[in-house]
Structures are given as structure tokens and as C-alpha cells.
Amino acid sequence: MERALIVCDNEKGTDFYKGFLKENGIVDILVTENGPKGKRALLDYDFDLCIINSPISGSLGEELAIDIAEKNMCQVILFVKAEFMEEVTAHVEDYGVITVSKPINKQLFWQALKLARVAQRRINMARKESVKLEKKLEDLKIISRAKLLLIINKDITEQEAHKYIEKQAMDTRLARVEVAKEIIRKYEGE
């Protein structure tokens, strides 16, 4: 994890969270004292981790944690008083929010931080795979469009259009999608 957001409205808590994160290798830290400022910061920066110290602005922080978890790719750790832990956890766990009870046990915080790091790595891997699949799908759409243009304009079958694109790609040492783009330019640019 590289960047963390701390939403905490008291100086002692803020100092504790910053110190703990720095001890664990997270040095790029932004602190806000309420939910609206935290949400604004999330619009400006990508964070890997968001720590919310509840109560925040008179609430348990559940809605803020859920909102951040739903709209951002960062892991959220919500610190709540022990007496509210079960209720809050039941409300936020389906959104992937990690809850830790207060008073804070450093070992438990460390475990939550480790869990958040593992989850963030998995999210990043899934995001990369998703981008790769979206690119592949876009390329397939372009190739299909080029095939259709070949079928219409050259009066050939789909299989022949496929072979034509494959052969052009080999002959010109270009990717199939690049050959397909050239075909589209040729027939749609007329």
C-alpha cells in the first residue's frame, strides 16, 4: 500500500494512526477531520487504504465507510467502540469494510492492516485483469466489424474474411486489430 486516508476528528487519534501506518511502511498519508472532506480527497487522489475513526461528525461512521467502499477501490478500516462493534460490523461487512473495536489493540490493528493489504493486492490484480479483458473485447469488436465489412464489400464468407485478416496480419507483421482498423478505414472512409 502506498497512500492512505485517515478520517479522524481528534488530534490524539490522528497522531496514533499516522504513527502506526508509518511504522508499517505507509508514509503517504492524508488526514481529514470529517466525512465530506474525506470524500472530496477521494475525488482528487487514489488511496489504497482509508481509516475511519468513529464516531465521526456525530455518527458511527457506517454510512461514510459504506459510501467510500462502494465508490472507490480502496480498502476501508472502520474503528468503532466495542459496544457498537457487532451492530456496525453486521451493517458494513457486506461492503468489504473491515471493522476493528476500540480501545485499539495494536496486534488487532496490525492484523486488520495486513488483511487490508492482501485484499487490496487482490483488487489490483482483478482490476488489471478486467482492463486486459476489456481491451481484448474491444479488439474483438473491431475485428468483427472489419470482417463484416469484408463480407459485404468483397462478397466473401465469414471464414474467408477471418483468413484474410489473419494473412494480412502475418504478411504485414501487424496485430490483427491493426489490420482490422485499416480495413475499417478503407471501407468506411470511402
C-alpha positions as CSV (number, residue, x, y, z in Angstrom):
1,M,0.0,0.0,0.0
2,E,1.3,3.4,-0.9
3,R,-1.3,6.0,0.0
4,A,-3.7,6.2,3.0
5,L,-6.5,8.5,4.0
6,I,-7.3,9.0,7.7
7,V,-10.7,10.4,8.6
8,C,-10.4,11.4,12.3
9,D,-11.7,14.4,14.2
10,N,-9.3,14.3,17.1
11,E,-5.6,15.0,17.2
12,K,-4.6,12.2,19.5
13,G,-6.3,9.6,17.3
14,T,-4.8,11.1,14.2
15,D,-1.3,11.0,15.6
16,F,-1.8,7.4,16.7
17,Y,-3.0,6.3,13.2
18,K,-0.3,8.2,11.4
19,G,2.4,6.8,13.6
20,F,1.1,3.2,13.3
21,L,0.9,3.5,9.5
22,K,4.4,5.0,9.2
23,E,5.8,2.1,11.4
24,N,4.2,-0.3,8.9
25,G,5.6,1.3,5.8
26,I,2.8,3.6,4.7
27,V,4.2,7.2,4.6
28,D,2.0,8.9,2.0
29,I,-0.9,9.9,4.4
30,L,-3.6,12.5,4.1
31,V,-5.7,13.4,7.1
32,T,-9.2,14.9,7.1
33,E,-11.4,15.7,10.1
34,N,-14.8,14.8,8.7
35,G,-16.6,12.7,6.1
36,P,-17.3,15.4,3.4
37,K,-13.6,16.4,3.4
38,G,-12.6,12.8,3.1
39,K,-15.0,12.2,0.2
40,R,-13.5,15.3,-1.5
41,A,-10.0,13.9,-1.0
42,L,-11.1,10.7,-2.6
43,L,-12.1,12.6,-5.7
44,D,-8.7,14.1,-6.0
45,Y,-6.5,11.2,-5.1
46,D,-6.4,7.4,-5.4
47,F,-6.0,5.8,-2.0
48,D,-5.1,2.2,-1.2
49,L,-6.4,2.4,2.4
50,C,-9.0,4.6,4.2
51,I,-9.1,4.6,8.0
52,I,-12.2,6.0,9.7
53,N,-12.1,6.7,13.4
54,S,-15.7,6.7,14.7
55,P,-17.6,8.4,16.0
56,I,-17.1,11.0,13.2
57,S,-19.2,14.1,12.9
58,G,-21.7,12.6,15.5
59,S,-22.2,9.3,13.7
60,L,-20.8,5.8,13.9
61,G,-19.2,6.3,10.5
62,E,-21.1,3.4,8.9
63,E,-22.6,5.3,6.1
64,L,-19.3,7.1,5.3
65,A,-17.5,3.7,5.3
66,I,-20.1,2.1,3.0
67,D,-20.1,5.1,0.7
68,I,-16.3,5.0,0.4
69,A,-16.2,1.2,-0.1
70,E,-18.8,1.3,-2.8
71,K,-17.4,4.2,-4.8
72,N,-13.7,3.6,-4.5
73,M,-11.1,0.9,-5.0
74,C,-9.5,1.4,-1.6
75,Q,-9.8,-0.8,1.5
76,V,-11.7,0.7,4.4
77,I,-10.9,0.0,8.1
78,L,-13.6,1.4,10.4
79,F,-12.7,1.8,14.1
80,V,-15.7,1.6,16.4
81,K,-16.3,1.4,20.1
82,A,-16.6,-2.2,21.4
83,E,-20.2,-1.7,22.4
84,F,-21.2,-1.0,18.8
85,M,-18.9,-3.4,17.2
86,E,-21.3,-6.3,16.5
87,E,-24.1,-4.0,15.1
88,V,-21.8,-1.9,12.9
89,T,-19.9,-5.0,11.6
90,A,-23.2,-6.6,10.6
91,H,-24.1,-3.4,8.7
92,V,-20.8,-2.9,6.8
93,E,-19.3,-6.3,6.3
94,D,-21.2,-6.9,3.0
95,Y,-19.5,-3.9,1.6
96,G,-16.0,-5.2,2.4
97,V,-15.4,-2.8,5.3
98,I,-13.1,-4.2,7.9
99,T,-14.1,-3.2,11.5
100,V,-11.8,-3.0,14.5
101,S,-13.0,-2.4,18.0
102,K,-11.8,0.4,20.3
103,P,-9.9,0.7,22.5
104,I,-7.4,-0.3,19.9
105,N,-5.3,-3.4,20.3
106,K,-2.1,-2.9,18.2
107,Q,-2.0,-6.6,17.3
108,L,-5.5,-6.5,16.0
109,F,-4.8,-3.3,14.1
110,W,-1.8,-4.9,12.6
111,Q,-3.8,-7.9,11.5
112,A,-6.5,-5.7,10.0
113,L,-3.8,-3.8,8.1
114,K,-2.3,-7.0,6.8
115,L,-5.8,-8.2,5.7
116,A,-6.4,-4.9,4.0
117,R,-3.1,-5.1,2.1
118,V,-3.9,-8.6,0.9
119,A,-7.4,-7.6,-0.2
120,Q,-6.0,-4.5,-1.9
121,R,-3.5,-6.6,-3.9
122,R,-6.3,-8.9,-5.0
123,I,-8.4,-5.9,-6.0
124,N,-5.5,-4.5,-8.0
125,M,-4.9,-7.9,-9.7
126,A,-8.6,-8.1,-10.6
127,R,-8.6,-4.5,-11.9
128,K,-5.6,-5.3,-14.2
129,E,-7.3,-8.4,-15.5
130,S,-10.5,-6.5,-16.1
131,V,-8.7,-3.9,-18.1
132,K,-7.0,-6.6,-20.1
133,L,-10.3,-8.3,-20.8
134,E,-12.0,-5.1,-21.8
135,K,-9.2,-4.4,-24.3
136,K,-9.5,-7.8,-25.7
137,L,-13.2,-7.5,-26.1
138,E,-12.8,-4.1,-27.8
139,D,-10.2,-5.6,-30.2
140,L,-12.7,-8.5,-31.0
141,K,-15.4,-5.9,-31.7
142,I,-13.1,-4.1,-34.1
143,I,-12.1,-7.4,-35.8
144,S,-15.7,-8.4,-36.1
145,R,-16.6,-5.1,-37.7
146,A,-13.8,-5.5,-40.2
147,K,-15.0,-9.0,-41.1
148,L,-18.5,-7.7,-41.7
149,L,-17.1,-5.0,-44.0
150,L,-15.1,-7.6,-45.9
151,I,-18.2,-9.9,-46.2
152,I,-20.3,-7.0,-47.5
153,N,-17.7,-5.4,-49.8
154,K,-15.8,-8.4,-51.1
155,D,-18.7,-10.8,-51.1
156,I,-16.9,-13.5,-49.1
157,T,-17.8,-15.7,-46.2
158,E,-17.1,-15.1,-42.6
159,Q,-14.4,-17.8,-42.6
160,E,-12.7,-16.2,-45.7
161,A,-12.8,-12.8,-44.0
162,H,-11.2,-14.3,-40.9
163,K,-8.4,-15.9,-43.1
164,Y,-7.9,-12.7,-45.0
165,I,-7.3,-10.7,-41.7
166,E,-5.0,-13.4,-40.4
167,K,-3.0,-13.5,-43.6
168,Q,-2.7,-9.7,-43.8
169,A,-1.6,-9.7,-40.2
170,M,1.2,-12.2,-40.9
171,D,2.3,-10.6,-44.1
172,T,2.5,-7.1,-42.7
173,R,3.7,-8.2,-39.2
174,L,0.9,-6.2,-37.6
175,A,-1.6,-7.3,-34.9
176,R,-5.0,-8.5,-36.2
177,V,-6.7,-5.5,-34.7
178,E,-4.4,-3.1,-36.6
179,V,-5.2,-4.9,-39.8
180,A,-8.9,-4.7,-38.9
181,K,-8.6,-0.9,-38.3
182,E,-7.1,-0.5,-41.7
183,I,-9.9,-2.4,-43.3
184,I,-12.5,-0.2,-41.4
185,R,-10.7,2.9,-42.6
186,K,-10.6,1.7,-46.1
187,Y,-14.3,0.8,-46.4
188,E,-15.9,3.3,-44.0
189,G,-13.7,6.1,-45.3
190,E,-14.9,5.9,-48.9
